[in-house]
């Protein structure tokens, strides 16, 4: 199941606008704030973690496990408009 979740996130990363970190615009973000619904580079993900989970909930696209609920919400909304 986790492999399927990872594939969905990888597909989202291919969408226009997702190839860069939402905060600093660096290429190939590998982290996501699922509460803010944006992709992040490792540096910005670290800053988001320091802000606290009441502001931003951060996970790695490949190293963390995503729940089905997080995937379902984010497959629709996790992209830059």
Contact map, one row per residue, 1 for C-alpha under 8 A:
111110000000000000000000000000000000000000000000000000000000000000000000000000000
111111000000000000000000000000000000000000000000000000000000000011000000000000000
111111100000000000000000000000000000000000000000000000000000000000000000000000000
111111110000000000000000000000000000000000000000000000000000000000000000000000000
111111111000000000000000000000000000000000000000000000000000000001010010000000000
011111111100000000000000000000000000000000000000000000000000110000000000000000000
001111111110000000000000000000000000000000000000000000000000000000000000000000000
000111111111000000000000000000000000000000000000000000000000000000000010001000000
000011111111100000000000000000000000000000000000000000000000100000000010001000000
000001111111110000000000000000000000000000000000000000000000100000000000000000000
000000111111111000000000000000000000000000000000000000000000000000000000000000000
000000011111111001000000000000000000000000000000000000000000000000000000001001100
000000001111111001100000000010000000001000000000000000000000000000000000000000000
000000000111111101100000000000000000000000000000000000000000000000000000000000000
000000000011111111100000000000000000000000000000000000000000000000000000000000100
000000000000011111100000000000000000000000000000000000000000000000000000000000010
000000000000001111110000000000000000000000000000000000000000000000000000000000111
000000000001111111111100000010000000001000000000000000000000000000000000000000110
000000000000111111111000001110000000000000000000000000000000000000000000000000000
000000000000000011111101111110000000001110000000000000000000000000000000000000000
000000000000000001111111111110000000011110010000000000000000000000000000000000000
000000000000000001011111100000000000011100000000000000000000000000000000000000010
000000000000000000001111100000000000000100010000000000000000000000000000000000000
000000000000000000011111110000000000000000010000000000000000000000000000000000000
000000000000000000011111111000000000000000000000000000000000000000000000000000000
000000000000000000011001111110000000000010000000000000000000000000000000000000000
000000000000000000111000111110000000000010000000000000000000000000000000000000000
000000000000000000111000011111000000000010000000000000000000000000000000000000000
000000000000100001111000011111110000001111000000000000000000000000000000000000000
000000000000000000000000000111110000001111000000000000000001110000000000000000000
000000000000000000000000000011111000001111001000000000000111100000000000000000000
000000000000000000000000000011111100111100001000000000000111100000000000000000000
000000000000000000000000000000111111111100001001000000011110000000000000000000000
000000000000000000000000000000011111110000000000000000011110000000000100010001000
000000000000000000000000000000001111100000000000000000111100000000000000000000000
000000000000000000000000000000001111110000000000000000011000000000000000000000000
000000000000000000000000000000011111111000000000000000000000000000000000010011100
000000000000000000001100000000011101111100000000000000000000000000000000000001110
000000000000100001011100000011111000111110000000000000000000000000000000000001100
000000000000000000011110000011111000011111111000000000000000000000000000000000000
000000000000000000011000011111100000001111111000000000000000000000000000000000000
000000000000000000000000000011100000000111111100000000000000000000000000000000000
000000000000000000000000000000000000000111111110000000000000000000000000000000000
000000000000000000001011000000000000000111111111000000000000000000000000000000000
000000000000000000000000000000111000000111111111100000000100000000000000000000000
000000000000000000000000000000000000000001111111110000000000000000000000000000000
000000000000000000000000000000000000000000111111111000000000000000000000000000000
000000000000000000000000000000001000000000011111111100111100000000000000000000000
000000000000000000000000000000000000000000001111111110011100000000000000000000000
000000000000000000000000000000000000000000000111111100000000000000000000000000000
000000000000000000000000000000000000000000000011111111110000000000000000000000000
000000000000000000000000000000000000000000000001111111111000000000000000000000000
000000000000000000000000000000000000000000000000101111111100000000000000000000000
000000000000000000000000000000000000000000000000001111111000000000000000000000000
000000000000000000000000000000000010000000000001001111111000000000000000000000000
000000000000000000000000000000001111000000000001101111111100000000000000000000000
000000000000000000000000000000001111000000000001100111111110000000000000000000000
000000000000000000000000000000111110000000001001100010011111000000000000000000000
000000000000000000000000000000111100000000000000000000001111101100000000000000000
000000000000000000000000000001110000000000000000000000000111111100000000000000000
000001001100000000000000000001110000000000000000000000000011111100000000000000000
000001000000000000000000000001000000000000000000000000000001111110000000000000000
000000000000000000000000000000000000000000000000000000000011111110000000000000000
000000000000000000000000000000000000000000000000000000000011111111000000000000000
010000000000000000000000000000000000000000000000000000000000011111100000000000000
010010000000000000000000000000000000000000000000000000000000000111110110000000000
000000000000000000000000000000000000000000000000000000000000000011111110000000000
000010000000000000000000000000000000000000000000000000000000000001111111000000000
000000000000000000000000000000000000000000000000000000000000000000111111100000000
000000000000000000000000000000000100000000000000000000000000000001111111110000000
000010011000000000000000000000000000000000000000000000000000000001111111111000000
000000000000000000000000000000000000000000000000000000000000000000011111111100000
000000000000000000000000000000000000000000000000000000000000000000001111111111000
000000000000000000000000000000000100100000000000000000000000000000000111111111000
000000011001000000000000000000000000000000000000000000000000000000000011111111000
000000000000000000000000000000000000000000000000000000000000000000000001111111000
000000000000000000000000000000000000100000000000000000000000000000000000111111100
000000000001000000000000000000000100111000000000000000000000000000000000111111110
000000000001001011000000000000000000111000000000000000000000000000000000000011111
000000000000000111000100000000000000010000000000000000000000000000000000000001111
000000000000000010000000000000000000000000000000000000000000000000000000000000111
